[in-house]
């Protein structure tokens, strides 16, 4: 019994545990952009949550689940804001949330990483791969621009199935400022 206890004490310090992080909302944004009839539009998800566990010594052990409330997708344009929650676009009444769940993370350089995960919008889940940067310390700032093919998620396919009016690729712009959770 003592042998196993000693072995556990020797191994425990080498097992770095991922640290939970909290998002600093007033320094963070999850936005989106695209074009409509050739003119750029921008918007953001006003309500989102992020559950992030990260170990600076073992980035490949990170986990993250980001949930965006699509009912709060706002562009500042009344027509767009009225259309986004409709059944043809986000169908926010039936699918009020879009969810990204990290499945793997790989360090490329000191500040650049590759993320793979599953993105669920409406009733469609697809794997996505993107690069992002991590900079700073307190807070740690994550930034990324993620291209998403809206047609893959059946967004706007009833009114614009060939992407003649609204761009097929919608860019998701992410800036998350996070700090290690203090109560852990």
C-alpha positions as CSV (number, residue, x, y, z in Angstrom):
1,X,0.0,0.0,0.0
2,X,2.8,2.5,0.9
3,X,4.6,1.5,-2.3
4,X,1.6,2.7,-4.4
5,X,1.2,5.8,-2.3
6,X,4.8,6.8,-2.9
7,X,4.6,6.0,-6.6
8,X,1.5,8.2,-6.8
9,X,3.3,11.0,-5.1
10,X,6.2,10.7,-7.5
11,X,4.0,10.7,-10.6
12,X,1.5,13.3,-9.5
13,X,3.8,16.4,-10.0
14,X,4.6,15.3,-13.5
15,X,0.9,15.2,-14.5
16,X,0.0,18.8,-15.3
17,X,-3.7,19.4,-15.0
18,X,-5.5,21.7,-17.3
19,X,-6.6,24.9,-15.7
20,X,-10.2,26.2,-16.1
21,X,-10.3,29.7,-17.6
22,X,-13.0,32.3,-17.5
23,X,-13.8,34.7,-20.4
24,X,-13.5,38.4,-19.7
25,X,-16.6,39.4,-21.6
26,X,-15.9,43.2,-21.9
27,X,-12.6,42.3,-23.7
28,X,-14.0,39.5,-25.9
29,X,-16.2,39.2,-29.0
30,X,-17.4,36.5,-31.3
31,X,-18.4,38.1,-34.5
32,X,-19.1,37.3,-38.1
33,X,-18.9,38.9,-41.5
34,X,-19.9,38.2,-45.1
35,X,-21.4,40.0,-48.1
36,X,-24.9,40.6,-49.2
37,X,-25.4,41.8,-52.8
38,X,-21.7,42.5,-52.9
39,X,-21.7,44.7,-49.8
40,X,-20.0,43.7,-46.6
41,X,-21.9,43.1,-43.4
42,X,-20.6,42.5,-39.9
43,X,-22.3,41.3,-36.8
44,X,-21.7,39.5,-33.5
45,X,-23.2,37.0,-31.2
46,X,-24.3,39.0,-28.1
47,X,-24.6,36.0,-25.9
48,X,-22.2,33.1,-25.7
49,X,-20.4,31.0,-23.1
50,X,-17.1,29.3,-23.2
51,X,-15.9,26.4,-21.1
52,X,-12.1,26.3,-21.5
53,X,-9.5,24.1,-19.8
54,X,-5.9,24.8,-20.8
55,X,-2.4,23.9,-19.6
56,X,0.4,26.1,-21.0
57,X,2.8,23.1,-20.7
58,X,0.5,20.7,-22.5
59,X,-1.6,22.6,-25.0
60,X,-2.6,19.3,-26.7
61,X,-4.6,18.4,-23.5
62,X,-6.9,21.5,-23.9
63,X,-10.6,21.2,-24.0
64,X,-13.2,23.9,-25.0
65,X,-16.9,24.1,-25.6
66,X,-18.2,27.4,-27.0
67,X,-21.9,27.9,-27.1
68,X,-23.4,30.8,-29.1
69,X,-27.0,31.9,-28.7
70,X,-28.0,32.5,-32.3
71,X,-31.1,34.4,-31.2
72,X,-28.7,37.2,-30.2
73,X,-26.9,37.4,-33.6
74,X,-27.0,41.2,-34.4
75,X,-25.7,43.2,-37.3
76,X,-27.3,46.6,-36.6
77,X,-29.3,46.3,-39.8
78,X,-33.0,45.7,-39.0
79,X,-33.6,43.6,-42.1
80,X,-30.7,41.3,-41.5
81,X,-31.5,41.1,-37.7
82,X,-35.0,40.1,-38.5
83,X,-34.0,37.5,-41.1
84,X,-31.2,35.8,-39.2
85,X,-33.4,34.0,-36.6
86,X,-36.0,32.9,-39.3
87,X,-36.5,29.2,-40.2
88,X,-34.5,29.6,-43.5
89,X,-31.4,31.0,-41.8
90,X,-30.6,30.0,-38.1
91,X,-34.0,28.6,-37.4
92,X,-33.4,30.0,-33.9
93,X,-36.8,28.9,-32.6
94,X,-35.9,25.3,-33.1
95,X,-32.1,25.5,-32.8
96,X,-31.3,28.4,-30.5
97,X,-27.6,27.6,-30.1
98,X,-24.6,26.9,-32.2
99,X,-21.9,24.9,-30.5
100,X,-18.2,24.4,-31.1
101,X,-16.4,21.6,-29.3
102,X,-12.7,21.2,-29.5
103,X,-11.5,17.7,-30.3
104,X,-7.7,18.4,-30.7
105,X,-5.2,21.2,-30.5
106,X,-1.7,21.3,-31.8
107,X,1.1,23.8,-31.2
108,X,2.6,25.1,-34.4
109,X,4.8,28.0,-33.1
110,X,5.2,29.7,-29.8
111,X,2.0,31.7,-30.4
112,X,0.2,29.8,-33.3
113,X,-1.9,26.7,-32.8
114,X,-4.1,24.5,-34.9
115,X,-7.6,23.5,-33.6
116,X,-9.9,20.8,-34.8
117,X,-13.4,20.5,-33.5
118,X,-17.0,19.9,-34.3
119,X,-19.2,22.8,-35.2
120,X,-23.0,22.3,-34.8
121,X,-25.4,24.8,-36.3
122,X,-29.0,24.0,-36.7
123,X,-29.1,20.2,-36.8
124,X,-25.8,19.8,-38.7
125,X,-22.5,18.9,-37.1
126,X,-19.3,19.1,-39.2
127,X,-15.6,19.0,-38.3
128,X,-13.7,22.2,-38.8
129,X,-10.0,23.0,-38.7
130,X,-8.5,26.4,-38.2
131,X,-5.4,28.2,-36.9
132,X,-5.4,30.7,-34.0
133,X,-3.0,32.7,-32.0
134,X,-2.6,32.9,-28.2
135,X,-0.8,35.9,-26.8
136,X,-0.3,37.5,-23.5
137,X,-0.7,36.0,-20.0
138,X,-3.1,37.9,-17.8
139,X,-5.3,37.9,-19.8
140,X,-4.4,35.3,-22.4
141,X,-5.9,36.5,-25.7
142,X,-7.1,34.0,-28.3
143,X,-7.8,35.3,-31.9
144,X,-9.0,33.5,-35.0
145,X,-10.8,34.0,-38.2
146,X,-12.7,30.9,-39.1
147,X,-14.3,30.4,-42.6
148,X,-17.6,28.6,-42.4
149,X,-19.5,27.5,-45.5
150,X,-23.1,28.4,-44.6
151,X,-24.5,26.0,-47.2
152,X,-22.9,23.1,-45.3
153,X,-25.2,24.0,-42.4
154,X,-28.4,24.6,-44.5
155,X,-28.3,28.3,-43.6
156,X,-30.3,30.4,-46.1
157,X,-30.7,27.5,-48.6
158,X,-34.4,28.1,-49.2
159,X,-33.9,31.7,-50.3
160,X,-30.3,31.6,-51.7
161,X,-29.2,28.0,-52.3
162,X,-26.5,29.0,-54.8
163,X,-25.1,31.8,-52.7
164,X,-26.0,34.4,-55.4
165,X,-27.0,37.0,-52.9
166,X,-25.3,36.2,-49.6
167,X,-21.7,34.9,-49.6
168,X,-21.3,31.2,-49.2
169,X,-18.4,31.7,-46.8
170,X,-19.1,33.5,-43.6
171,X,-16.1,34.4,-41.5
172,X,-16.4,33.9,-37.8
173,X,-14.1,36.4,-36.0
174,X,-13.1,35.3,-32.5
175,X,-11.3,37.3,-29.8
176,X,-11.5,35.7,-26.4
177,X,-9.6,37.3,-23.4
178,X,-9.4,34.7,-20.7
179,X,-8.0,34.4,-17.2
180,X,-7.4,31.3,-15.0
181,X,-10.3,30.7,-12.7
182,X,-9.5,32.0,-9.2
183,X,-11.6,29.6,-7.2
184,X,-9.8,26.5,-8.4
